[in-house]
Amino acid sequence: MGYDVHITRADEWTESESQPITLAEWLAYVDSDPEMRLDGAVEITTPTGETVRFENEGLAVWCAYSGHGVQGNMAWFAYRDGRIVVKNPDEEIRRKMYSIALKFGANVQGDEGERYDAAGNEARPVDRTPQTSYGQEPWWKWFLGLFRTGETRGAESKVTQTSAVSFQTGARVKDAFGNHGTVVDVDPTAEHGLGRIRVRFDDGREVVVALNASGLELLTETNEDTR
């Protein structure tokens, strides 16, 4: 499942929505920091040759990270429910998180409430089972882990929780960017239960994404005509 570290204004990260860092604030910060790059969406190809896409309006990458691009890893910062989340950050990334937190009058917390200081060390340690450090697993596994740990459930993540039964071969669909296409294959049991859907878009692209977090919307005769 991995280990999340959060930049939050709340005393407990689970209460971040009560004292939120707003999406507008986060986007303004990313725009002001030359080390950060706003991507908003990322598409990767797994070793099995399949393409998986994740969309999050506040998804940014820290380009100055020393491990940037090493073995495919990136220091991704995702906006979710009033906080900024990084999965499995190492000490260097936690230092960057602390510097960002200062800009928002926020703090840096781990999943179990432990706080991190300017050096990236635990200022309030707690007992827990050791977790895999950032960069020790292939980045595509971290990416798939977003779906398993609920990273896509925030309102800012453009994923559609449409029932897998709704997607049938031949159905017309639309992605988050308004591109229309046709479902050519659906496998609800693939990718360890995430499911898999293959779509051929009208511009000729063919993409495979996780079924349970596809970001696809079924088209009807009404919204098919509103392109």
The 8 nearest C-alpha neighbors of each residue, nearest first, counted from 0:
[[1, 148, 144, 2, 147, 145, 141, 130],
 [2, 0, 87, 130, 86, 3, 131, 144],
 [1, 3, 87, 86, 130, 110, 4, 0],
 [4, 2, 86, 110, 85, 87, 109, 84],
 [3, 5, 109, 85, 108, 84, 110, 86],
 [4, 6, 84, 108, 107, 83, 7, 109],
 [7, 5, 107, 83, 82, 106, 100, 105],
 [8, 6, 82, 105, 9, 106, 12, 15],
 [7, 9, 105, 18, 106, 19, 15, 104],
 [8, 10, 15, 11, 7, 18, 12, 14],
 [11, 9, 12, 8, 14, 7, 106, 15],
 [12, 10, 9, 13, 14, 112, 15, 108],
 [11, 13, 15, 14, 9, 7, 10, 5],
 [12, 14, 11, 15, 16, 9, 10, 110],
 [15, 13, 12, 16, 11, 17, 9, 18],
 [16, 14, 12, 9, 19, 18, 17, 81],
 [15, 17, 19, 81, 18, 14, 80, 82],
 [16, 18, 15, 14, 19, 9, 81, 8],
 [19, 17, 15, 16, 9, 8, 20, 14],
 [20, 18, 81, 16, 15, 21, 17, 82],
 [19, 21, 81, 82, 24, 22, 25, 18],
 [22, 20, 24, 23, 19, 81, 25, 82],
 [21, 23, 25, 24, 26, 20, 57, 78],
 [22, 24, 26, 21, 25, 27, 20, 28],
 [25, 23, 27, 21, 22, 26, 28, 20],
 [24, 26, 22, 28, 27, 23, 29, 21],
 [25, 27, 29, 23, 28, 24, 22, 30],
 [28, 26, 30, 24, 25, 29, 23, 31],
 [27, 29, 31, 25, 30, 26, 24, 32],
 [30, 28, 26, 32, 31, 27, 35, 25],
 [29, 31, 27, 28, 32, 26, 33, 35],
 [32, 30, 28, 29, 27, 33, 35, 26],
 [31, 33, 29, 34, 35, 30, 28, 36],
 [34, 32, 35, 31, 30, 36, 29, 62],
 [35, 33, 32, 63, 62, 61, 36, 29],
 [34, 36, 61, 33, 32, 29, 60, 62],
 [37, 35, 60, 59, 38, 61, 29, 62],
 [36, 38, 59, 39, 58, 60, 29, 35],
 [37, 39, 59, 40, 58, 36, 41, 60],
 [40, 38, 56, 58, 55, 57, 37, 54],
 [41, 39, 54, 38, 53, 55, 58, 42],
 [40, 42, 53, 52, 54, 43, 38, 39],
 [41, 43, 52, 51, 53, 50, 40, 44],
 [44, 42, 51, 50, 45, 52, 41, 139],
 [43, 45, 50, 49, 48, 51, 46, 42],
 [44, 46, 47, 48, 49, 139, 43, 50],
 [47, 45, 48, 44, 49, 139, 50, 43],
 [48, 46, 45, 49, 44, 50, 190, 139],
 [49, 47, 46, 45, 44, 50, 43, 207],
 [48, 50, 44, 45, 47, 207, 51, 46],
 [49, 51, 44, 207, 43, 208, 206, 45],
 [52, 50, 208, 43, 42, 209, 207, 44],
 [51, 53, 42, 41, 208, 43, 54, 50],
 [54, 52, 41, 40, 42, 55, 51, 212],
 [53, 55, 40, 157, 156, 39, 41, 56],
 [56, 54, 156, 39, 58, 57, 40, 157],
 [55, 57, 39, 58, 155, 156, 54, 40],
 [58, 56, 78, 55, 39, 77, 59, 26],
 [57, 59, 77, 39, 55, 56, 38, 76],
 [60, 58, 37, 76, 38, 36, 75, 57],
 [59, 61, 75, 36, 74, 35, 76, 62],
 [62, 60, 35, 74, 63, 34, 64, 36],
 [61, 63, 64, 34, 35, 60, 67, 36],
 [64, 62, 34, 61, 65, 67, 35, 66],
 [65, 63, 67, 66, 62, 61, 74, 92],
 [66, 64, 67, 63, 91, 62, 69, 68],
 [67, 65, 69, 64, 68, 72, 73, 134],
 [68, 66, 73, 64, 65, 69, 72, 62],
 [67, 69, 71, 72, 73, 66, 70, 65],
 [70, 68, 71, 66, 72, 67, 73, 134],
 [71, 69, 72, 68, 137, 138, 134, 66],
 [70, 72, 68, 69, 138, 73, 137, 67],
 [73, 71, 138, 68, 69, 70, 134, 67],
 [74, 72, 67, 75, 68, 60, 71, 66],
 [73, 75, 61, 60, 76, 64, 67, 72],
 [74, 76, 60, 73, 59, 85, 77, 61],
 [75, 77, 59, 85, 84, 58, 60, 83],
 [78, 76, 58, 84, 83, 57, 79, 75],
 [79, 77, 83, 57, 82, 58, 84, 76],
 [80, 78, 153, 82, 81, 83, 77, 155],
 [79, 81, 82, 16, 153, 15, 78, 154],
 [82, 80, 19, 20, 16, 15, 79, 21],
 [81, 83, 7, 79, 6, 20, 80, 78],
 [84, 82, 78, 6, 5, 77, 79, 76],
 [83, 85, 5, 77, 76, 4, 78, 3],
 [86, 84, 76, 4, 3, 88, 75, 77],
 [85, 87, 3, 2, 88, 4, 84, 1],
 [86, 88, 133, 2, 132, 3, 1, 89],
 [89, 87, 133, 92, 86, 93, 85, 132],
 [88, 90, 133, 92, 91, 132, 93, 87],
 [91, 89, 119, 93, 92, 94, 88, 120],
 [92, 90, 94, 93, 89, 95, 119, 64],
 [91, 93, 95, 94, 89, 88, 90, 96],
 [92, 94, 119, 96, 90, 95, 91, 88],
 [95, 93, 119, 97, 91, 92, 96, 117],
 [96, 94, 92, 98, 93, 97, 99, 91],
 [95, 97, 93, 99, 94, 98, 100, 92],
 [98, 96, 100, 94, 99, 95, 117, 107],
 [97, 99, 95, 101, 100, 96, 94, 102],
 [98, 100, 96, 102, 97, 101, 95, 103],
 [101, 99, 105, 97, 103, 102, 98, 106],
 [100, 102, 104, 98, 103, 99, 105, 97],
 [103, 101, 99, 100, 104, 98, 105, 28],
 [102, 104, 105, 100, 101, 99, 20, 8],
 [105, 103, 101, 102, 100, 8, 106, 7],
 [104, 106, 8, 100, 103, 7, 101, 6],
 [105, 107, 100, 7, 6, 8, 108, 97],
 [106, 108, 6, 115, 5, 114, 97, 7],
 [109, 107, 114, 5, 113, 112, 4, 115],
 [108, 110, 4, 113, 112, 111, 3, 5],
 [109, 111, 112, 3, 4, 108, 2, 113],
 [112, 110, 109, 113, 125, 108, 127, 126],
 [111, 113, 109, 108, 110, 114, 11, 12],
 [112, 114, 109, 123, 124, 108, 111, 125],
 [115, 113, 108, 123, 122, 121, 107, 112],
 [114, 116, 121, 122, 120, 107, 119, 108],
 [115, 117, 119, 118, 120, 122, 121, 97],
 [116, 118, 119, 94, 97, 115, 98, 120],
 [119, 117, 116, 120, 94, 90, 115, 93],
 [120, 118, 94, 93, 90, 116, 117, 115],
 [121, 119, 115, 118, 116, 122, 90, 117],
 [122, 120, 115, 124, 123, 114, 116, 113],
 [121, 123, 115, 114, 116, 124, 120, 113],
 [122, 124, 114, 113, 121, 125, 115, 112],
 [125, 123, 121, 113, 122, 126, 114, 115],
 [126, 124, 113, 127, 123, 111, 112, 121],
 [125, 127, 124, 128, 111, 129, 113, 123],
 [128, 126, 129, 125, 111, 130, 124, 110],
 [127, 129, 130, 126, 131, 125, 2, 111],
 [130, 128, 127, 131, 132, 126, 2, 1],
 [131, 129, 132, 128, 2, 1, 87, 127],
 [130, 132, 135, 133, 1, 87, 129, 136],
 [133, 131, 87, 135, 89, 130, 134, 88],
 [134, 132, 87, 88, 89, 135, 131, 136],
 [133, 135, 136, 72, 132, 137, 138, 66],
 [136, 134, 133, 132, 131, 137, 138, 72],
 [135, 137, 134, 138, 140, 141, 133, 131],
 [138, 136, 139, 140, 141, 135, 72, 71],
 [137, 139, 72, 141, 140, 71, 142, 136],
 [138, 140, 142, 141, 137, 45, 143, 43],
 [141, 139, 143, 142, 138, 137, 144, 136],
 [142, 140, 144, 138, 139, 143, 145, 137],
 [141, 143, 139, 144, 140, 145, 138, 146],
 [144, 142, 140, 145, 141, 146, 139, 147],
 [143, 145, 141, 147, 142, 146, 148, 140],
 [146, 144, 150, 143, 142, 148, 147, 149],
 [145, 147, 144, 149, 148, 143, 150, 151],
 [148, 146, 144, 145, 149, 143, 0, 150],
 [149, 147, 145, 146, 150, 144, 0, 1],
 [148, 150, 151, 152, 146, 147, 145, 153],
 [151, 149, 145, 152, 148, 146, 153, 79],
 [152, 150, 149, 156, 153, 146, 145, 158],
 [151, 153, 149, 150, 154, 156, 158, 155],
 [154, 152, 155, 79, 156, 151, 80, 150],
 [153, 155, 156, 152, 80, 157, 79, 151],
 [154, 156, 153, 55, 56, 157, 79, 78],
 [157, 155, 55, 151, 153, 154, 158, 54],
 [158, 156, 54, 214, 55, 155, 175, 159],
 [159, 157, 214, 212, 156, 213, 160, 151],
 [158, 160, 214, 161, 215, 212, 213, 216],
 [159, 161, 162, 158, 211, 212, 214, 213],
 [162, 160, 159, 163, 165, 216, 211, 215],
 [163, 161, 164, 165, 160, 166, 211, 210],
 [162, 164, 165, 166, 161, 187, 210, 211],
 [163, 165, 162, 166, 167, 161, 187, 185],
 [166, 164, 163, 162, 167, 161, 217, 170],
 [167, 165, 164, 163, 170, 168, 185, 162],
 [166, 168, 170, 169, 165, 182, 185, 164],
 [169, 167, 182, 183, 184, 170, 185, 166],
 [168, 170, 182, 181, 183, 167, 171, 184],
 [171, 169, 182, 167, 168, 181, 172, 166],
 [170, 172, 181, 218, 180, 217, 182, 169],
 [173, 171, 217, 218, 216, 180, 179, 181],
 [172, 174, 179, 216, 178, 215, 177, 180],
 [173, 175, 215, 177, 176, 178, 214, 216],
 [176, 174, 177, 214, 157, 215, 173, 178],
 [177, 175, 174, 178, 173, 179, 214, 215],
 [176, 178, 174, 175, 173, 179, 226, 172],
 [179, 177, 173, 174, 176, 180, 200, 175],
 [180, 178, 173, 172, 200, 201, 177, 174],
 [200, 179, 181, 201, 199, 172, 171, 198],
 [180, 182, 171, 199, 198, 170, 169, 172],
 [183, 181, 198, 168, 169, 170, 184, 197],
 [184, 182, 168, 198, 197, 169, 181, 199],
 [183, 185, 197, 168, 196, 182, 186, 198],
 [186, 184, 196, 195, 187, 197, 168, 167],
 [185, 187, 195, 188, 194, 189, 196, 184],
 [188, 186, 194, 189, 195, 185, 163, 210],
 [189, 187, 192, 194, 186, 191, 190, 193],
 [188, 190, 194, 191, 192, 195, 186, 187],
 [191, 189, 193, 192, 194, 195, 188, 209],
 [192, 190, 189, 193, 188, 194, 187, 195],
 [191, 193, 188, 194, 190, 189, 187, 211],
 [194, 192, 190, 211, 191, 209, 210, 189],
 [193, 195, 187, 189, 210, 188, 192, 209],
 [194, 196, 210, 209, 186, 189, 208, 185],
 [195, 197, 185, 210, 207, 208, 184, 186],
 [198, 196, 207, 184, 183, 206, 182, 185],
 [199, 197, 182, 206, 181, 205, 183, 200],
 [198, 200, 205, 181, 180, 204, 182, 203],
 [180, 201, 199, 204, 202, 203, 179, 205],
 [200, 202, 180, 203, 179, 199, 204, 178],
 [203, 201, 200, 204, 180, 199, 178, 179],
 [204, 202, 201, 200, 199, 205, 180, 206],
 [205, 203, 200, 199, 202, 206, 201, 198],
 [204, 206, 199, 198, 200, 203, 197, 207],
 [207, 205, 198, 197, 50, 204, 208, 199],
 [206, 208, 197, 50, 196, 49, 51, 198],
 [209, 207, 51, 196, 213, 195, 50, 52],
 [208, 210, 195, 213, 194, 212, 211, 193],
 [209, 211, 195, 194, 213, 196, 212, 193],
 [212, 210, 193, 209, 213, 194, 160, 163],
 [213, 211, 158, 210, 209, 214, 159, 160],
 [212, 214, 210, 215, 209, 208, 211, 158],
 [213, 215, 158, 159, 212, 157, 174, 175],
 [216, 214, 174, 213, 173, 159, 172, 175],
 [217, 215, 173, 172, 218, 174, 159, 214],
 [216, 218, 172, 171, 173, 215, 219, 170],
 [217, 219, 172, 171, 223, 222, 216, 173],
 [220, 218, 221, 222, 223, 217, 171, 172],
 [219, 221, 223, 222, 224, 218, 225, 171],
 [220, 222, 219, 223, 224, 225, 218, 226],
 [221, 223, 225, 224, 219, 220, 218, 226],
 [224, 222, 220, 221, 218, 225, 219, 226],
 [223, 225, 222, 221, 226, 220, 219, 218],
 [226, 224, 222, 223, 221, 220, 177, 218],
 [225, 224, 223, 222, 177, 179, 178, 173]]
